[in-house]
Amino acid sequence: MGTVFSFDVRGGEPGAVRTALEEAVTRLHRVDEVFSTYREDSQISRLVRGEITVEECDPEVAEVLELGAEAERVSDGWFSTRYEGRLDPTGIVKGWAAEHAARRLAAAGASGVSVNGGGDVQLLGVPGPHRPWRVGVSDPLRPGTLAAVISAAGADELAVATSGTAERGAHIVDPRTGRSAVTDLVAVTVVGPRLTWVDAWATAAFAMGSRAGLDWLESLPDVEALLITAGDEVRCTGGLARRLG
C-alpha cells in the first residue's frame, strides 16, 4: 500500500498471538495484491479495465466498495472512491485493512493492540494496567514537534487518522473538481472508534476546508477532530479536550 505498517501487541498467549500476527501481515500483503491501483494484475485494476466483475472478485472487494459508497453518502460526496473518473478505493482501503489487522490480534487474545498504518492508528484494549494508549499528532508547521497527544483513556477502541499536505504534498483531491483540493488547511486529525471511518472523514474534511469541515465533523456521532490551517490557526470539535492527555 505504499507505506509502512507497525504493530504493538500486549498480552495474550504468545503462540496464539504470534500466529495471529503472521496471519495479519499475510492478509495485509493480500490486500495490497487485490486493491493496488499500481499493479496491473490486481483485481481492482482488472475491474477498472472491465476484465472481471465485482462478483468475480474476492468478497472483500464488494465490502470495501460498499464502505466507500457509505462514506460518500455521509460526506455528501466529499469522499469519493473515484479518481480521474476511474474506480480507486485507495482512500478507504488502508484504514479498513489496519482496523481488520488490529481486530484479528485482539480476537486471538491480545489485551492491547496498536496497529499503525502510515501514521493512522487503530487502538484496542490497553497497553498495561491503568495505562491508556497515547498517540502523538505531528505538528505540520513545526517538523519534529507535536500539535497534540490523543489519549484512549476510558475507551476500549479508538482510532486516530490524519490527512494533510505535510508528508505527501497536495495529494488530496476535491471530488467536485477532480483537481487537488485547495483549502486553508494543512492537516486534519480525526478521532473515533474505527479507523475505517476516521481515515475517510479526515480526507473528506480536508477537502471541505476548515469552516465547512469543522461543522460537518461536529455533526458526526462519536467523532472528535483537530484542524490546523496554513495560518497556524487551530480549530477543534467541542469534545476533543476529553481526548487530550
PyMOL commands that set and color helices and strands:
alter all, ss='L'
color gray80, all
select helices_A, chain A and resi 14-35+43-48+54-56+59-74+90-107+195-208+210-219+240-243
alter helices_A, ss='H'
color red, helices_A
select strands_A, chain A and resi 5-10+82-83+86-87+112-117+120-125+134-138+146-151+157-164+185-192+224-229+234-236
alter strands_A, ss='S'
color yellow, strands_A
deselect
rebuild
show_as cartoon
